[in-house]
Amino acid sequence: MTIPKLHLSQIYCKSAPDRGRGTWRTCLLLAVMLWGASSAFAQAAPATDFSKATTSEKLTQLDQRVTAAQSSADNAWMLVSAALVLMMTGPGLALFYGGLVRRKNTLAIMMQSFALMALITVMWALVGYSLCFGGNGPLIGGFEHAFLRGVGADPNPDYSGTIPQTTFMVYQLMFAIITPALITGATAERMKFSGSVLFMVLWFVFVYAPLAHMVWGKGGFLNASLGGRFPTLDFAGGTVVHISSGVSALVCALYLRKRTGYPQQPMPPHSLVLSFIGACLLWVGWFGFNAGSALASNGLASSAFVATHFAAASAALAWCAAEWFKNGRASALGGISGAVAGLVAITPAAGFVGPMPALVIGICAGAFCYWMVTKVKAIFKYDDALDAFGVHGAGGTIGALLTGAFAQQAINPIFGAGKPVGGLDGHWAQVGNQLVGVLIAWGIALVGTIVLLKIVDMIMGLRVTTEEEEAGLDITQHGEEAYNLEA
């Protein structure tokens, strides 16, 4: 049934009885409306106060949500960066080094990288993280984080206030893994696996940990932002990673002496394809290495990302140009070696320099490392099998010094807003600070490596026999072959 709709004026156009009933209904309607208005007015003052309280609470909640979102974004980026840095060791470095050795030593060199992924992880959990980032002493950390005690979901504001300390811990672990793995490039094809394992564990404790704390740890002697005596700019590991491993690699090469038949017998890479793939993985992984060192998903990470890419590109071109000038052609091995040299050199500078200085650093690194590998190595006749010193030691040194020249407060005001950072800001004294950091890194690596090599050599020996070397380390150290050509 359809109910007819009546306009209010129609009520007064009816008979007297109808008008009486209409008037009653109208009065009832008006009474209800007046009661509602009075109730609303009575509650008006409390409602205003509640509205203000609600707005304040909503602003607080919004701030908390923004902070949580930032923390989530930073944490996600740092976990990805940690995975990228691990990828640099395996498969990146394993493939890069694996292709450069002779076929009979492929698995042996790759196994050293893989073993360090496991060994250093356990050492890091037990005591390594605490020695690097615990305490506030000038030379080495304490034991308050031994067995990862106190390392959980809460951030450590001394290092990064927006990510869990667990994330910071595992990210720094990946640096500790790859650093000793770089040394294996100098000892390739002639060092016992057992001796390598013991040496690397000791080297991690007595060389890497002190240097990492001095440069990156709170109160460290070389720390640039947390109270260091000589503030050395090292954004992602020029001194801690590359100088330490490169100089130690040179000491190891000299201590172990030359491979049997070197340099009279040609020892070319058995698979540049593997090395090429490994170098490309290293290039990609280096974005986690350098941009991740911003410890946040922010503009500084973007700046470090760009600087990393530009330096690698210009260094690859510089190395190829040097080859072309000397030999009349550029090689694939030269191209990937140059790219790695540029990545090494930009590591300490990535978070302090702009794109154009990054290009210059890359060019300098490509040319300088090419000269070290082709000229200096030939002059002094040392057998740095895979040029760990020529690329990492030399590239890390020149990169650390150039960081002092090109660092700018506009990129990273690490010393405070408006304060000069490097030479381009007029603060040329920073080059002196960088030199101090370089000399200390060289000294710790030289002395520590010599002492540790002597100790390990007395305990179990370091070098394989001539017969084992000629047969190949794959068979003699692991009982396997990389390629089963009879299958």
LUMKOLRO-59626 format. One line per 10 residues: their letters; for each residue x, y, z of C-alpha. Coordinates in Angstrom, 2 decimals, always signed. Layout:
LUMKOLRO-59626
a> X:Y:Z ~ ...
END
This chain:
LUMKOLRO-59626
mtipklhlsq> +0.00:+0.00:+0.00 ~ +1.32:+3.44:-0.92 ~ +1.34:+6.05:+1.83 ~ +0.46:+9.50:+0.48 ~ +2.99:+12.25:+1.19 ~ +1.44:+15.44:+2.63 ~ +3.03:+18.83:+2.70 ~ +2.84:+20.53:+6.11 ~ +0.54:+23.27:+4.70 ~ -2.02:+20.67:+3.71
iycksapdrg> -2.77:+19.95:+7.35 ~ -4.56:+23.29:+7.71 ~ -6.78:+22.77:+4.63 ~ -8.83:+20.01:+6.17 ~ -11.87:+19.90:+8.40 ~ -11.84:+21.10:+11.98 ~ -11.35:+17.62:+13.52 ~ -8.55:+16.97:+11.04 ~ -6.99:+20.30:+11.85 ~ -7.05:+19.41:+15.54
rgtwrtclll> -5.28:+16.13:+14.94 ~ -2.75:+17.88:+12.62 ~ -2.00:+20.56:+15.19 ~ -1.32:+17.90:+17.83 ~ +1.09:+16.08:+15.57 ~ +2.86:+19.32:+14.68 ~ +3.31:+20.22:+18.35 ~ +4.71:+16.78:+19.07 ~ +7.20:+17.11:+16.20 ~ +8.31:+20.56:+17.36
avmlwgassa> +8.73:+19.29:+20.93 ~ +10.98:+16.47:+19.79 ~ +13.07:+18.90:+17.73 ~ +13.43:+21.33:+20.64 ~ +14.48:+18.52:+23.01 ~ +17.13:+17.39:+20.58 ~ +18.48:+20.92:+20.13 ~ +18.64:+21.50:+23.90 ~ +20.48:+18.21:+24.42 ~ +22.99:+19.09:+21.74
faqaapatdf> +23.52:+22.55:+23.27 ~ +23.96:+21.06:+26.73 ~ +26.69:+18.77:+25.42 ~ +28.35:+21.41:+23.21 ~ +31.08:+22.45:+25.69 ~ +32.16:+18.89:+26.60 ~ +32.09:+17.93:+22.91 ~ +34.53:+20.73:+22.07 ~ +36.98:+19.56:+24.75 ~ +36.70:+15.96:+23.56
skattseklt> +37.32:+17.08:+20.01 ~ +40.53:+18.80:+21.10 ~ +41.67:+15.73:+23.01 ~ +40.90:+13.50:+20.05 ~ +42.89:+15.72:+17.70 ~ +45.89:+15.63:+20.03 ~ +45.67:+11.88:+20.31 ~ +45.34:+11.54:+16.57 ~ +48.44:+13.68:+16.03 ~ +50.35:+11.52:+18.48
qldqrvtaaq> +49.14:+8.39:+16.76 ~ +50.05:+9.85:+13.37 ~ +53.55:+10.66:+14.58 ~ +53.92:+7.13:+15.91 ~ +52.73:+5.68:+12.63 ~ +55.14:+7.85:+10.63 ~ +57.99:+6.76:+12.89 ~ +56.95:+3.14:+12.57 ~ +56.72:+3.48:+8.79 ~ +60.19:+5.03:+8.65
ssadnawmlv> +61.56:+2.28:+10.86 ~ +59.92:-0.37:+8.70 ~ +61.30:+1.17:+5.50 ~ +64.79:+1.51:+6.97 ~ +64.70:-2.02:+8.32 ~ +63.56:-3.47:+5.00 ~ +66.33:-1.66:+3.12 ~ +68.96:-2.78:+5.61 ~ +67.89:-6.42:+5.45 ~ +68.06:-6.28:+1.65
saalvlmmtg> +71.47:-4.61:+1.89 ~ +72.71:-7.33:+4.23 ~ +71.64:-9.96:+1.71 ~ +73.37:-8.02:-1.10 ~ +76.64:-7.87:+0.83 ~ +76.47:-11.60:+1.58 ~ +75.89:-12.16:-2.13 ~ +79.20:-10.40:-2.76 ~ +81.06:-13.24:-1.00 ~ +78.98:-16.10:-2.27
pglalfyggl> +78.43:-16.29:-5.16 ~ +80.12:-13.02:-6.23 ~ +83.69:-13.31:-4.94 ~ +83.64:-17.11:-5.16 ~ +82.86:-16.95:-8.88 ~ +85.21:-14.03:-9.51 ~ +88.17:-15.78:-7.89 ~ +87.05:-19.21:-9.08 ~ +87.33:-18.23:-12.71 ~ +90.74:-16.59:-12.29
vrrkntlaim> +92.57:-19.66:-10.94 ~ +93.58:-22.73:-12.92 ~ +90.95:-25.41:-13.34 ~ +92.50:-27.76:-10.78 ~ +92.09:-25.16:-8.02 ~ +88.55:-23.93:-8.72 ~ +86.72:-25.65:-5.86 ~ +89.52:-24.92:-3.39 ~ +89.33:-21.14:-3.83 ~ +85.52:-21.16:-3.85
mqsfalmali> +85.43:-23.34:-0.73 ~ +87.53:-20.80:+1.15 ~ +84.92:-18.11:+0.55 ~ +82.11:-20.48:+1.50 ~ +83.86:-21.68:+4.64 ~ +84.32:-18.10:+5.83 ~ +80.59:-17.49:+5.46 ~ +80.10:-20.14:+8.14 ~ +83.19:-19.59:+10.30 ~ +82.92:-15.82:+10.68
tvmwalvgys> +79.19:-16.03:+11.35 ~ +79.79:-18.27:+14.38 ~ +82.72:-16.13:+15.58 ~ +80.59:-13.00:+15.16 ~ +77.81:-14.42:+17.30 ~ +80.19:-15.56:+20.03 ~ +82.43:-12.54:+20.42 ~ +83.06:-10.71:+17.15 ~ +80.16:-8.26:+17.24 ~ +80.98:-7.30:+20.81
lcfggngpli> +84.66:-6.71:+20.03 ~ +83.75:-4.47:+17.10 ~ +80.77:-2.53:+18.45 ~ +80.70:-3.07:+22.20 ~ +82.11:-0.63:+24.73 ~ +83.67:+2.74:+23.99 ~ +87.40:+2.15:+24.24 ~ +89.81:+3.67:+21.71 ~ +91.29:+0.40:+20.39 ~ +88.80:-2.45:+20.75
ggfehaflrg> +85.33:-3.10:+22.09 ~ +84.32:-4.97:+25.20 ~ +82.45:-8.18:+25.97 ~ +79.05:-6.80:+26.92 ~ +77.52:-8.16:+23.71 ~ +79.33:-11.51:+23.81 ~ +76.98:-14.31:+22.73 ~ +74.82:-11.44:+21.39 ~ +73.72:-10.55:+24.90 ~ +71.49:-7.47:+24.81
vgadpnpdys> +71.12:-7.53:+21.03 ~ +67.45:-7.54:+20.14 ~ +64.64:-5.64:+18.46 ~ +65.39:-2.31:+20.12 ~ +67.69:+0.05:+18.18 ~ +71.14:+0.99:+19.40 ~ +71.00:+4.80:+19.22 ~ +74.80:+5.08:+19.09 ~ +74.79:+3.53:+15.63 ~ +71.29:+3.67:+14.17
gtipqttfmv> +68.14:+4.82:+15.89 ~ +65.57:+3.51:+13.40 ~ +66.49:-0.15:+12.89 ~ +66.64:-3.05:+15.34 ~ +70.09:-3.73:+16.71 ~ +69.67:-7.26:+15.39 ~ +69.50:-5.84:+11.86 ~ +72.56:-3.65:+12.43 ~ +74.41:-6.64:+13.84 ~ +73.69:-8.95:+10.91
yqlmfaiitp> +74.48:-6.20:+8.38 ~ +77.91:-5.61:+9.89 ~ +78.48:-9.36:+9.96 ~ +78.47:-9.46:+6.16 ~ +81.42:-7.03:+6.08 ~ +83.32:-9.24:+8.51 ~ +82.71:-12.24:+6.21 ~ +83.96:-10.77:+2.96 ~ +87.06:-9.04:+4.36 ~ +89.17:-12.15:+5.10
alitgataer> +87.77:-13.79:+1.97 ~ +89.48:-11.09:-0.11 ~ +92.87:-12.22:+1.24 ~ +92.47:-15.65:-0.34 ~ +93.10:-14.11:-3.74 ~ +96.78:-13.67:-2.84 ~ +97.24:-17.15:-1.33 ~ +95.41:-18.97:-4.11 ~ +96.69:-22.31:-5.41 ~ +99.27:-22.95:-2.66
mkfsgsvlfm> +97.84:-22.58:+0.87 ~ +96.52:-25.47:+2.96 ~ +92.82:-25.37:+3.69 ~ +93.41:-26.21:+7.37 ~ +96.03:-23.49:+7.71 ~ +93.77:-21.02:+5.93 ~ +90.89:-21.73:+8.32 ~ +92.96:-21.18:+11.47 ~ +94.72:-18.13:+10.09 ~ +91.48:-16.45:+9.01
vlwfvfvyap> +89.82:-17.00:+12.38 ~ +92.79:-15.50:+14.20 ~ +93.07:-12.67:+11.69 ~ +89.42:-11.79:+12.21 ~ +89.90:-11.51:+15.98 ~ +93.26:-9.75:+16.11 ~ +93.28:-7.61:+12.96 ~ +89.75:-6.99:+11.71 ~ +87.99:-6.51:+15.06 ~ +90.37:-3.85:+16.47
lahmvwgkgg> +90.44:-1.91:+13.21 ~ +86.64:-2.06:+12.83 ~ +86.18:-0.70:+16.34 ~ +88.76:+2.05:+15.89 ~ +87.05:+3.31:+12.72 ~ +83.36:+2.55:+13.33 ~ +82.97:+1.81:+17.03 ~ +81.94:+4.33:+19.67 ~ +85.01:+6.05:+21.10 ~ +87.25:+4.42:+18.50
flnaslggrf> +90.59:+6.14:+17.91 ~ +89.75:+6.88:+14.26 ~ +85.97:+7.31:+14.54 ~ +84.75:+10.44:+12.76 ~ +81.39:+10.86:+14.51 ~ +81.63:+9.19:+17.93 ~ +84.63:+10.76:+19.62 ~ +87.68:+9.61:+17.68 ~ +91.10:+11.22:+18.24 ~ +91.82:+11.33:+14.50
ptldfaggtv> +88.43:+11.46:+12.71 ~ +88.95:+9.30:+9.63 ~ +86.20:+9.32:+7.02 ~ +85.40:+5.74:+6.05 ~ +81.82:+5.42:+4.98 ~ +81.77:+1.72:+4.11 ~ +85.19:+0.16:+4.68 ~ +88.09:+1.62:+2.72 ~ +90.42:+1.15:+5.67 ~ +88.55:-1.52:+7.63
vhissgvsal> +87.88:-3.83:+4.68 ~ +90.08:-3.07:+1.69 ~ +93.34:-1.74:+3.10 ~ +93.40:-4.36:+5.85 ~ +92.70:-7.27:+3.50 ~ +94.85:-5.94:+0.66 ~ +97.94:-5.30:+2.79 ~ +97.49:-8.64:+4.58 ~ +97.22:-10.29:+1.16 ~ +100.60:-8.86:+0.16
vcalylrkrt> +102.20:-10.14:+3.38 ~ +100.70:-13.59:+2.80 ~ +101.95:-13.68:-0.79 ~ +105.47:-12.79:+0.30 ~ +105.44:-15.24:+3.22 ~ +104.16:-18.19:+1.18 ~ +106.51:-17.36:-1.68 ~ +105.70:-17.86:-5.36 ~ +103.67:-20.66:-6.83 ~ +105.67:-23.46:-8.40
gypqqpmpph> +106.60:-22.38:-11.92 ~ +105.68:-18.71:-11.50 ~ +106.35:-16.55:-13.49 ~ +108.03:-18.75:-16.10 ~ +105.00:-20.99:-16.55 ~ +101.86:-19.32:-17.92 ~ +98.96:-19.45:-15.44 ~ +96.00:-17.86:-17.24 ~ +92.45:-17.84:-15.81 ~ +90.64:-21.04:-16.64
slvlsfigac> +87.21:-19.37:-17.09 ~ +86.76:-15.66:-17.60 ~ +83.05:-16.36:-17.98 ~ +82.83:-17.29:-14.29 ~ +84.89:-14.24:-13.34 ~ +82.71:-11.99:-15.50 ~ +79.55:-13.22:-13.79 ~ +81.18:-12.84:-10.40 ~ +82.29:-9.28:-11.15 ~ +78.77:-8.30:-12.20
llwvgwfgfn> +77.38:-9.77:-8.99 ~ +79.98:-7.82:-7.04 ~ +78.95:-4.59:-8.78 ~ +75.30:-5.13:-7.90 ~ +76.07:-6.30:-4.37 ~ +78.22:-3.23:-3.78 ~ +75.09:-1.09:-3.69 ~ +74.19:-2.86:-0.46 ~ +77.78:-2.45:+0.70 ~ +77.95:+1.32:+0.17
agsalasngl> +74.39:+2.64:+0.00 ~ +73.43:+0.33:+2.85 ~ +76.08:+1.98:+5.01 ~ +73.75:+4.97:+5.32 ~ +71.88:+2.66:+7.72 ~ +68.59:+4.12:+6.52 ~ +66.45:+4.40:+3.42 ~ +67.12:+8.09:+2.87 ~ +68.79:+10.67:+0.66 ~ +72.27:+9.76:+1.86
assafvathf> +71.70:+6.19:+0.71 ~ +70.68:+7.50:-2.71 ~ +73.79:+9.68:-2.89 ~ +76.05:+6.75:-1.97 ~ +74.26:+4.54:-4.51 ~ +74.91:+7.02:-7.33 ~ +78.53:+7.64:-6.32 ~ +79.18:+3.88:-6.22 ~ +77.81:+3.31:-9.70 ~ +79.58:+6.28:-11.26
aaasaalawc> +82.98:+5.36:-9.80 ~ +82.74:+1.77:-10.99 ~ +81.86:+2.90:-14.51 ~ +84.64:+5.48:-14.82 ~ +87.23:+3.10:-13.34 ~ +86.32:+0.36:-15.82 ~ +86.76:+2.83:-18.68 ~ +90.07:+4.10:-17.28 ~ +91.52:+0.58:-16.98 ~ +90.35:-0.32:-20.49
aaewfkngra> +91.77:+2.93:-21.88 ~ +95.15:+2.18:-20.28 ~ +95.09:-1.31:-21.81 ~ +94.11:+0.07:-25.18 ~ +96.93:+2.60:-25.07 ~ +99.48:-0.09:-24.18 ~ +98.23:-3.15:-26.06 ~ +96.01:-1.74:-28.77 ~ +92.88:-3.39:-27.36 ~ +90.77:-3.63:-24.21
salggisgav> +90.24:-6.98:-22.48 ~ +87.26:-8.38:-20.61 ~ +89.52:-9.15:-17.64 ~ +90.73:-5.56:-17.66 ~ +87.20:-4.21:-17.76 ~ +85.97:-6.19:-14.76 ~ +89.21:-5.55:-12.84 ~ +88.81:-1.83:-13.41 ~ +85.22:-1.87:-12.23 ~ +86.21:-3.65:-9.01
aglvaitpaa> +89.05:-1.14:-8.49 ~ +86.58:+1.73:-8.78 ~ +84.19:+0.07:-6.36 ~ +87.02:-0.41:-3.88 ~ +88.18:+3.21:-4.12 ~ +84.73:+4.74:-3.76 ~ +83.91:+2.63:-0.69 ~ +85.29:+5.08:+1.92 ~ +84.00:+8.11:-0.03 ~ +80.54:+6.94:-1.13
gfvgpmpalv> +78.63:+8.80:+1.59 ~ +80.70:+11.98:+1.42 ~ +81.14:+12.88:-2.28 ~ +78.89:+13.90:-5.15 ~ +78.61:+12.30:-8.60 ~ +81.37:+14.32:-10.31 ~ +84.02:+13.66:-7.64 ~ +82.97:+10.00:-7.78 ~ +83.82:+9.93:-11.48 ~ +87.25:+11.43:-10.73
igicagafcy> +87.91:+8.91:-7.94 ~ +86.98:+6.10:-10.30 ~ +89.32:+7.32:-13.04 ~ +92.21:+7.67:-10.58 ~ +91.56:+4.21:-9.14 ~ +91.33:+2.52:-12.53 ~ +94.59:+4.02:-13.76 ~ +96.48:+3.60:-10.47 ~ +95.45:-0.02:-9.89 ~ +96.28:-0.89:-13.50
wmvtkvkaif> +99.78:+0.49:-12.91 ~ +100.12:-1.45:-9.65 ~ +99.04:-4.74:-11.23 ~ +101.03:-4.48:-14.46 ~ +104.13:-2.48:-13.48 ~ +104.79:-2.52:-9.74 ~ +104.04:-6.24:-9.42 ~ +106.47:-7.00:-12.24 ~ +109.19:-4.80:-10.76 ~ +109.10:-6.38:-7.29
kyddaldafg> +108.24:-9.87:-8.61 ~ +105.83:-10.88:-5.85 ~ +103.18:-13.51:-6.59 ~ +99.89:-11.87:-5.65 ~ +98.01:-14.56:-7.54 ~ +94.70:-12.76:-8.11 ~ +95.90:-9.20:-7.45 ~ +94.23:-8.77:-4.09 ~ +96.84:-6.22:-3.05 ~ +97.02:-4.48:-6.42
vhgaggtiga> +93.27:-3.84:-6.43 ~ +92.12:-3.80:-2.80 ~ +95.23:-2.61:-1.00 ~ +96.16:+0.02:-3.58 ~ +92.57:+0.98:-4.43 ~ +91.58:+1.25:-0.78 ~ +94.58:+3.47:-0.03 ~ +94.03:+5.94:-2.87 ~ +90.29:+5.96:-2.18 ~ +90.80:+6.80:+1.50
lltgafaqqa> +93.13:+9.70:+0.69 ~ +90.89:+11.09:-2.05 ~ +87.95:+10.95:+0.36 ~ +89.67:+13.60:+2.43 ~ +90.07:+15.80:-0.62 ~ +86.56:+15.49:-2.10 ~ +84.30:+15.09:+0.95 ~ +81.65:+17.82:+1.31 ~ +79.34:+18.82:+4.14 ~ +76.59:+19.37:+1.58
inpifgagkp> +76.55:+15.60:+1.05 ~ +77.10:+14.52:+4.64 ~ +77.58:+17.07:+7.46 ~ +79.21:+14.46:+9.69 ~ +80.99:+17.06:+11.83 ~ +77.86:+19.16:+12.34 ~ +75.68:+21.47:+10.25 ~ +77.70:+24.09:+8.40 ~ +81.08:+22.66:+9.43 ~ +83.55:+21.81:+6.63
vggldghwaq> +84.24:+18.15:+6.02 ~ +86.89:+17.77:+3.31 ~ +89.18:+19.64:+1.00 ~ +86.42:+20.94:-1.25 ~ +85.00:+22.67:+1.83 ~ +88.40:+24.18:+2.60 ~ +89.19:+21.63:+5.31 ~ +92.40:+20.21:+3.82 ~ +93.53:+19.01:+7.24 ~ +91.12:+16.12:+6.71
vgnqlvgvli> +93.59:+14.67:+4.19 ~ +96.04:+14.46:+7.10 ~ +93.47:+12.62:+9.21 ~ +92.93:+10.23:+6.34 ~ +96.67:+9.62:+6.08 ~ +96.82:+8.78:+9.78 ~ +94.00:+6.27:+9.32 ~ +95.71:+4.73:+6.30 ~ +99.04:+4.36:+8.12 ~ +97.40:+2.78:+11.15
awgialvgti> +95.47:+0.34:+8.96 ~ +98.66:-0.56:+7.10 ~ +100.57:-1.02:+10.35 ~ +97.97:-3.24:+12.03 ~ +97.60:-5.38:+8.91 ~ +101.35:-5.75:+8.39 ~ +102.33:-6.58:+11.96 ~ +99.25:-8.63:+12.80 ~ +99.45:-10.74:+9.65 ~ +103.17:-11.52:+10.02
vllkivdmim> +102.73:-12.61:+13.64 ~ +99.67:-14.75:+12.89 ~ +101.30:-16.42:+9.87 ~ +104.28:-17.39:+12.02 ~ +102.02:-18.85:+14.71 ~ +99.88:-20.88:+12.32 ~ +102.91:-22.07:+10.37 ~ +104.48:-23.42:+13.57 ~ +101.25:-25.16:+14.59 ~ +100.22:-26.89:+11.37
glrvtteeee> +102.06:-25.45:+8.41 ~ +100.65:-23.18:+5.74 ~ +101.84:-24.26:+2.33 ~ +100.99:-27.48:+0.52 ~ +103.78:-29.68:-0.83 ~ +105.03:-29.30:-4.39 ~ +103.34:-32.56:-5.36 ~ +100.01:-31.42:-3.90 ~ +100.31:-28.07:-5.66 ~ +100.99:-29.68:-9.02
aglditqhge> +98.09:-32.12:-8.59 ~ +95.77:-29.27:-7.67 ~ +94.15:-28.24:-4.42 ~ +90.72:-29.48:-5.46 ~ +91.93:-33.09:-5.25 ~ +94.57:-32.81:-2.55 ~ +92.60:-30.62:-0.11 ~ +89.00:-31.64:-0.79 ~ +89.06:-34.90:-2.78 ~ +86.88:-33.42:-5.52
eaynlea> +87.12:-31.92:-8.97 ~ +85.27:-28.91:-10.30 ~ +84.75:-30.47:-13.71 ~ +84.23:-34.16:-14.40 ~ +85.27:-34.23:-18.03 ~ +84.83:-38.01:-18.34 ~ +81.14:-37.97:-17.44
END
